[in-house]
Each structure stands twice: as structure tokens, then as C-alpha cells.
Amino acid sequence: HRQLAPFPEGFLWGAASAAYQIEGGWNADGKGPSVWDVFSKQPGRTYQGSNGDVAVDHYHRYQEDVALMAEMGLMAYRFSISWPRIFPQGRGEANEGGLAFYERLIDALLAHGIEPVVTLYHWDAPQALMDEYGAWESRRIVDDFEHYCRALFTRFGAKVRYWITLNEQNIDTTRSFLLAKHPPAVRDRQRFYQANHHAFLANARAIRAFRQLVPGGKIGPTFCYCPAYAASSRPQDVVAAESAEEFTNHWWLDVYATGRYPASAWAWLVEHGQAPRIEGGDAELLAEAKPDFLGINYYYSQVFEDNALDGVGETDFNTSGQKGSTPVNGVPGLYKTTANPHLPTSNWDWAIDPDGLRITLRRVTSRYNLPVLITENGLGEFDQLSDDGKVHDGYRIDYLRHHLLACQQAISDGTKLMGYCAWSFTDLLSWLNGYQKRYGFVYVNRTETDPLDLARIRKDSFYWYRDVIASNGRKL
Ligand code: BG6
């Protein structure tokens, strides 16, 4: 077999998190409520009513968490800033209490030689803006988002080199406007495409402001790429898979990278009266704002087949952790999902497919030719604290090892891979699956509704990843 290229020197070995999923301190030091503080309290929205009021209390335990990162030898840590911590009303005067928290965190990371990778937006919009104008459904959010980003670039631009604009615009808006699972929890394709257009403009404005304020830094969006496979070599299934690539991947990545919506998807939306309204100057702004890299989150691949005009639409997904409970999803007349008989799945029915990561990196490199930072990849499982006081997560080591080998294959194929941030560092709140779906290298002792003592316990994967980092990936 082929000799694999080594991981490059300076490769960013990292781990990732998001504010709402770890911080807690939901109203500490002047923070305003986010849409998730409100949404998670509505009956039936989340798994067993779990919420991020306390989460894993990173807000108060960040020093202990950073010390564990340093012990592991982590070189990069991706975290997100909570917009309503900085602007409790979404705009206006910045809240010094919120800025000071992130300054302490960034300084603690830098003191240990850990590169901060800051996500500007990971789904927790200020509730004030939802109340005022429907958040992403109004163009007004574009100005408010730029104002928020400018405050962060000004305050932290000299300390933070790597920035992510929006986390998984595709997943968040799909769940908000097609699956009715994230706020505002509706099913409306026209509103979906309009909200996405505003998010594209916000992403572009953030990049434009960044060029002025942080000239030496690197910025890009993070996208959740699920490569589409055809269910068979029937040309109808191949067309379905191509449409799925176009509607579920290119729709976002083409706009980020080139400023243009993909042609065949655009034609279909015009025909169906779902295309977003575009105003004068939008196209120029989108074309001007070029990212330095693409952040890619990869969890699984998906298989698609032909779907009749009166066929299945957007339905739902598995939030229970019961294998086999994921329904078929699709867009009538375009495509629908089907299981992959060649792949094992997690308890949430996510196909375990390391080759899918290689395919993702090859497709993204061929189409956009930009450097890639893997901003998330990992395995959510029901980890157990054993009688010996340890967490033996060999299945996670196996998952990560094979995905890192896929990264090496992609590097050998020509992908410019800047780094790899595993999801996640500590266990955290899964938005809709609760605390029972664990991803961390560090176990956090809490249940769905009871924070217990929130003790941090290093899993077997913690020691394994430490050795991977120390050997720059030679010891997988
Ligand atoms: C990504 C998100 O979609 O996947 C994370 O950026 C999320 O916030 C992660 O937690 C894993 O998804 P889930 O549904 O298993 O929590």
C-alpha cells in the first residue's frame, strides 16, 4: 500500500467546544439570555428537558479545564463566544463582564502555549434580537452581527490569530426552519433560504471588518459536510446524490468560497418560489469576502436515492440514542436518504465512515482549493464510569484513530490540512440529546438534570490523544 504523508510540522492538534454547551453561568456578570436559554425551557424541546444553565460549569472552572488541556499537550483550543454575554441586548454598549471572562480564558490558554481558535457564533443568538425582529429572519441582524464582531476583533485581535465566523450555518438553519427543532422551530423553505441569505451577508461583513481590524489573522466559516453517496449506479440515484451535494453542501460552501449560489439549485428554487430576495450590493459583498480557510466539521456520510414528486419530505432525526429510530428524510422530486449497508452506525444512527472524511477533504480541496481546518470530528457515546474510577472508551480511540488516518490519506492526496480539532475536550451538553451523549476526552460527572459534583475524570482517550500529539501523529 501507499506510503502516507506525515502530518506537517506545526499541525494544530486541538479540541473544540461551544459556549452554550459548556459554560453554564447563564446569567453571570451581566449576560443576557440567548435564544437557547429560552427555547430549552419550553416543554418537550430538548432531551428530558436538559439545558445549559449550569452545563459543565466551564465559566467557573475554566482554569482547571485549561490546566487539563496543558497536561494533554493540546496545541489549539476552539471555543465560541456567547454573543449575549458581550451584548446582552444584542447591540448597543458592550458588557465588560463578558469581555473580561473571555480575556481571562484567552490569557490562560496563551500562558500554556495553546492557540485560541475563536468561533464568533455557535447558535446562541441574543433572545433580545429574536424578540425584536426575529433574529436571522431580518436583514437587521447583519449590522448587529458586524457590530458584535468588531467589538471582539478590537479587543482580542492582537491575541487571537484564528477565527471562525459562523458554526454550521447549514445544520442550525436546517433545524430551525425545516425540521422545527431549533428556535424558531418552524417548517418553511422560503424562510429557510431567506434566513440563510442574511447569514451569508453577516459572514461576509465579518470577514470584511476582519481585514481592516486584524490584518495578520486568519478567518473562515465552519461547515458541517456530510458527503452524499448514491444508493446505486442507477443514473436516477446518481442524479439524486448530485442534487443532495448541491442542496446540502455546495449551497453554503460555494457562497462562502466564491460568493455565488450554485446554478442548478438556484434554478430549482426559482421554479418553486423559494429563492431568497437579494438586494443591490449583496452579490458584490459576497464575492469580495473571501475566507482564508474552510472550517470543516465531519461526523458521517449519507446515502441518497431518487425521490418521487409526492415522495418523502423533511421529517426528523434520532435524538433518543435508540438504534434504528432515524426516519427517512428527503425533498420531494429531488432525493431521499437510505441506510448504508456497508457501514456500522453509532447509537444515534450516524454512519461510522472514516473514508467519508477523506472523500470530504478531497471534494472540498478539488472544488475550492482552500486550506482546511477540521473544526470538529468525534464520537458521541454512552460512556460509563467504571468501578475502577476510569472511563474505558476504546471505541472512541478507534474512531479517532481511523479518522486521523483518513486525514493522512487526504494530506497525501493534496489537501492542505492546517489542523484537527476533536469534538470535544470535556463532555458537554448535546443540544437535543442531553448530557448522556458524551464526546469528551475528559468525563464530567453529572446527569441529565443533576449537576452532581461536576468532577473532571480523564478517559482512556485522553492519554491516547496526548501521545498522538507528542508524536505529531506518528503514534496513532
Ligand atoms: C455539531 C455542532 O453539529 O455537532 C456541535 O457544531 C454538536 O455543537 C456536534 O454538539 C455533535 O452533535 P450532537 O447532536 O451529537 O450534539
Residues whose N, C-alpha, C, O or C-beta is under 5 A from the ligand:
A	BS01	BG6	A18 E168 I171 G380 S430 W431
